[in-house]
Amino acid sequence: MAQRTLQSRTFRPGIGLPALAVLAAMVFTLPTQANGQHPKRKDQYKHQVEQLEQAWRTAELSGDVDAMSKLLSDDFVGINMTGQVVTKMQMLDRMRRRSLVLTKYELNDVKVKLIGMTAVVTSLANVEGSNEGTPMHGTFRYTRVYSRLATGTWQITNFEATRVGPPPPPPPGGRPPRTEAPKPE
């Protein structure tokens, strides 16, 4: 049987094709198995993300910047309720300075969709508080995206909020809401 030597490895004709077929079968079936998570694990991941949503809500209501920092990925990008694009540092700075203060944050219609190691959360939030010292309240739809790291922890990578309907009238005794978006920081 003829043999060829290439970089001090010996190859026998006829062995490479079956090995290549096995390798190809593994490559094409592994992604399918990874995306088709076991139902129990999928439920577990959804539960973890739902708990993180509550942790985020609690951190925002209490102004817990350290907890928020742990939940946000370093490359976080969000679009807040005024349409501003904010990074992790900008978001945390607003909370540190108390530029954004939430006094009410009720969640309804929470849905978690898992796509591999990514969770997309949509919800309806009723919020009250102040933004740059101006009272604000209203109902918002939001999308928050979590990524599961190799360590098994989840972090928020993206966020977007959209007001539902026209701005409501200000609460009794409150100042009218701003008519223009605040200037980017």
N, C-alpha and C positions, 0 to 999 in steps of 0.2 A: 504494500500500500504506500502510495507516494505521500510524503510529508513536506510541509513548508515551514521554515522558521522565520518569524518576524519579531524582532525585538526580544529575543530569547524566550518566545512562547511558541509552542508547537500546536499547529492546527491540523486536524484530520479532515479531509474532504467528506462532506455528507453530514457532519455533526452540526454545523452552523445553522442550516435551514430549520431543523426541528427546534433548536434552542431559540432561534429568532421567532418562530411561531408561538412558542410558550411565552416569551417575553412580550410579544405584541398582545396576546390574549390577556396578560396581567395588566398591561398599561391601559387597555380599553375597558376592562371590567372594574378596576379599582376606583376610578372616579365615580362610576355609577353606584358602587357600594358606599362610598363616602357620602354622596349626596342623599342616598336613601337611608338616612339614619334610622337606627332602631327606635321604634315608637316610644319605648320607655325613656331612652336618652333624650329624644326630642321633647317629651313632656318635661323632663328634668331641666333642659336648657330653657324652655319657655318659662318655667317657674323661677329659675335664676334671674332671668331678665325682668320678669314682673316684680321680683323683690328689689332689683336695682332701680326700677322705676319709682318704687316707693322710697328708696333711699335717696334718690335724686330729689324727689318732692320734699322730703323732710329737710334735706340740706338747703334747698332753696328757701323754704319757709323760715328756717332758723339762721340763715346766713352763714352756714358752715363751709367756709372756703376750703378747708383742708379735705373734707369729705368730697367736695365737688372736684377738687384737683385730682384725687385718686380715681374718680369715675370718668374723667375726661382723658382721652388719648392726647399725646403731645401734638399730634397733627390735626386735632379737632378743628372743624370749621362749622360755624352755625349761622343761620339767618334768623335774626330775632323778629319780634312782632312788629317792629318799625321798618323792617327791610334791610337793616344793617348786616353786613357780613362781619362776623367776629371770630377771632382765634381763641384758643384756650386762655392765653394770657389776658386778652381783652375782657373775656367773660369773667375771669376771676378778679380782675382789677375792678370791674363794675360792682361786683358783689362786695369786695373789700371796702370800697368807697361808699357803699350803700346807695349807689346811683340807681340800682334796681332793688326794690324792696317788695316782696310778695307777702301779703297778709292772709290771702285766701288762695288755695290752689286745689280745686276739686277735679278729679279725673273721672271721666265716663267713657264708655264705648272703647275701652282699651283692647287693642288687637296686637298680637305678636306673631310675626311671620318669620320662620327660619329658612334661610337659604344657605346651606353649608354651614360655615362658621360665622355667619352674619345674621343678626336679628334686626328686623325692621319693625318698629313699634309705631302704631298710629293711635291717636286718642283725641278726645274732645275735652278741653280743659276750660273750666270757669275760673278766672283769676281776678284778684283785686290787689291793689297795692299802689306803688308810685314808681314812676320812671323819670329820672332826673328831677325829682321833687314835684312832679305833676301827677295828681291822682289819676289812676287808670283802672279800668275794669272792663271785662268783656269775656266773650267766648271765643276760643281759638282752637283750630285743628292743628295738630302738630305731627311731625314725623321725626323720630329719633332713631339713629342707626347705631347698633352696637357691633363690635367685632370681638370674637373670642380669640384670645392670645394662646400661644403654645403652652403657657403656664396654666391655662384653664380659666383665667379671669376674663371678664368681659369689660370693655371700655367703650365709652360713647365716642364715635368718630364724626358724626354729623347730626345736625338738628335744623329744623325749619318750622316756623310758626306762621299761620295765616289766620287773620281775623275772620270770624264767621258773621256775615251780615255787616250792616253799617255800624259805626261806633255808637254805643249806647249813650244816652244822656248822662252827664256826670252825676255822681251820688249827691244827695242833699248836702248842701254846705261845701261841696268840693268845687275846685276850679274847673273850668271847661278843659277838655282834652286838647292837646296840641294839634294844630292843623298841618304842621309840616314835620317831616322826620328830623330827629336831632342830627347834628353834624357828626360825621365819623370821628372817632377818637384818634 
